[in-house]
Amino acid sequence: RSYAYVTVVHVLKAWDWDIIGFSHEYGVACILPISTWTDVRLVVTAVVWGFYAVVTVVWTRYTWRQYKRRSLRAKNRNGSIIPTGYLLWILHLSWMVTLFPITGIVKVGTFVSDRIAVPASVGTTIFLAHALAHWWLKDVASRRNQRPNNLMWSPSRWSYPEVAVFILFVFSWHRVHRRTTEWLGPVSLLESSLKTCPHSAKSHLEYSKTLSGLFPERTDLAKARWHLEQVEAIHPGYCDVHQQFAHIAIQEHRRTEFEERLTQALICPFTMGSAMATWKNYWTMVLDPTQNAPAAVTAAQTRQAKYLKIIDAAIAAEDAQQQDVEKSASPLIWKTT
């Protein structure tokens, strides 16, 4: 069910209709799995697949009947006996085959991306361009028989296809301009991402950084903390969040939380490098007897020892896990040693 819906999303993208919004390529849980047959999204899936099935079957039957009627008459003259529009529809369906990897027939993993729909959009563009050209040329032919008697605007001077092309151009320009503006600014891009993917832990984390001092004029520590709480609610094992929590805690003068979060950031493999520099600078300053009272230094040493035990325990657990992986990967080597 979920694969069928994701495929429909890309089919509609090929028709230039994005039903889930932008900035969704790497967002986690932007599209929640479809677990029941009562999910409303299955209606969209059924409508799209039904439309393709009905159009293909009906048009094929009509073309086959026309083929049998025209086959005898076409023997004595040049030209195709199969309508061009039907051939272009078959061409469109053949380009849709490029979406096969995301259909779920072969489980290769999938995600929603505009670039996946680019090949399929080629067939759509050809089909729509042919329909527009046929409409336009038919309108031009009808206007040749008319002689306008004044210079005022009229449908015979500005044909409906020309108006349609003008509207399409203005619409495309507006959308490209808006999307380009969003991509040129990190804040607007993250806001667009959160609008489309409210369950994206990565987007919440990055947006929190813009509110915690990255852009001084936008500093809002309470709102930044709220976004980090969303990260932990969405993805409890996302350890990147600890360093950002520590960054906010030190600005709010929450020393205990800062030390605990910094310790967790030091354990996280993705923030270990930058957290190590902060760890050294912080404890060097706190344990400096020339800048702190003896009692404060003693208390800091006790806290540091507690955190070092946590780090040592995490390192030991990681080593044990690595040994288990190596044993399962090469059991014969471990048996012979």
C-alpha positions, -999 to +999 in steps of 0.1 A: +000+000+000+027+025+009+048+017-022+017+021-044+011+056-028+047+066-032+046+056-069+015+077-074+032+106-058+059+104-084+034+099-112+017+131-102+051+148-100+056+139-136+024+158-143+038+188-124+015+182-094+032+178-060+006+167-035+029+165-005+049+197-008+086+206-013+117+198+007+109+162+014+137+143-001+157+136+030+130+142+056+123+113+080+086+103+083+074+129+059+051+102+045+038+080+072+033+043+063-001+032+052-011+005+076-049+002+071-072+000+041-092+029+054-064+054+049-076+084+029-044+084+008-055+051-007-083+071-024-058+092-043-039+060-052-071+043-065-081+073-085-048+077-103-043+040-110-080+038-121-076+068-144-046+052-161-063+019-165-096+033-178-079+057-203-055+029-216-082+003-220-109+026-235-084+043-259-069+010-269-103-004-278-113+028-297-080+028-316-083-009-325-118-003-340-105+027-359-075+006-371-097-021-386-118+006-403-088+025-417-065-004-425-081-011-459-083+026-469-047+032-458-033+006-482-036+030-511-022+060-494+007+070-473+005+078-436+000+061-403-033+044-396-028+047-359-036+081-343-006+101-332-022+109-299-025+072-290+011+066-299+022+094-277+001+080-249+019+047-253+052+067-253+041+083-220+034+049-204+068+037-216+085+066-198+065+058-167+083+025-166+113+044-153+095+045-119+098+007-116+125+008-088+101+026-064+071+004-070+081-021-043+081-051-067+118-054-061+127-042-026+156-018-032+145+009-008+129+041-018+124+078-010+105+106-025+126+128-048+120+151-077+148+137-097+132+102-097+103+117-116+124+136-142+125+107-168+087+101-164+081+139-169+096+136-204+068+115-217+043+137-199+058+168-215+057+153-250+021+143-246+009+176-233+030+195-259+013+176-287-022+182-272-014+219-269+000+221-304-030+203-318-053+227-301-033+257-311-030+248-348-067+240-349-074+275-335-050+291-359-067+274-389-101+287-377-088+322-374-076+323-409-111+324-421-119+354-400-111+390-409-110+413-379-125+447-387-109+466-358-078+466-337-096+459-304-088+427-284-110+397-292-106+360-289-098+358-326-067+380-320-056+364-287-065+328-290-072+306-260-040+285-264-019+317-263-037+328-231-031+293-217+006+295-225+009+329-210-008+318-178+015+287-177+046+309-181+035+333-153+027+304-130+060+287-137+080+319-132+063+326-099+069+291-085+105+290-097+112+324-082+096+314-049+115+281-047+148+298-057+143+323-029+137+296-004+168+276-014+190+307-013+183+312+024+190+286+051+161+298+073+135+299+046+146+265+034+143+249+068+109+265+073+098+250+040+111+217+051+093+218+085+061+228+067+063+197+045+080+174+070+069+182+105+083+149+117+118+155+103+142+153+133+171+167+112+151+197+101+140+205+137+177+202+149+190+225+122+162+250+127+170+251+164+205+261+156+192+292+137+174+302+170+202+296+194+228+322+183+237+313+147+217+343+136+219+368+166+188+387+155+167+355+155+178+343+190+149+326+208+162+300+233+128+289+244+117+282+209+150+265+201+146+242+231+111+233+219+124+222+186+150+200+203+123+184+224+105+176+192+137+159+180+139+136+210+101+129+208+105+119+171+138+101+172+149+092+208+182+077+196+193+108+176+224+116+196+233+147+176+208+166+197+229+165+229+255+190+217+228+215+207+211+210+241+244+218+258+248+249+236+215+262+248+220+251+284+252+271+288+235+302+275+207+297+301+233+291+328+221+255+335+254+240+345+243+206+354+223+201+322+252+214+302+277+190+317+253+160+313+245+169+277+282+176+268+291+141+282+264+125+259+276+146+230+312+133+236+298+097+234+279+104+202+302+094+172+288+123+151+295+151+175+326+136+193+351+158+175+336+192+183+324+181+217+359+170+227+372+206+222+344+220+243+350+194+270+387+203+273+381+240+273+353+238+299+370+215+324+403+233+321+385+265+331+364+249+358+393+231+374+417+261+373+426+268+410+436+303+402+401+312+390+380+291+413+377+285+450+392+252+464+357+239+473+344+246+438+374+229+423+369+198+445+332+196+436+341+200+399+366+171+401+339+149+416+315+157+388+342+152+362+351+117+376+314+108+375+311+118+338+344+100+330+329+068+344+299+072+321+323+077+291+344+047+300+312+025+304+301+037+269+334+029+254+335-006+270+299-013+257+310-002+222+340-024+223+319-054+234+294-048+207+322-046+181+336-079+193+302-095+190+299-083+154+334-096+145+325-130+161+293-133+141+311-122+109+340-147+112+330-175+137+357-199+124+386-175+133+373-171+169+369-208+174+405-216+163+421-188+184 
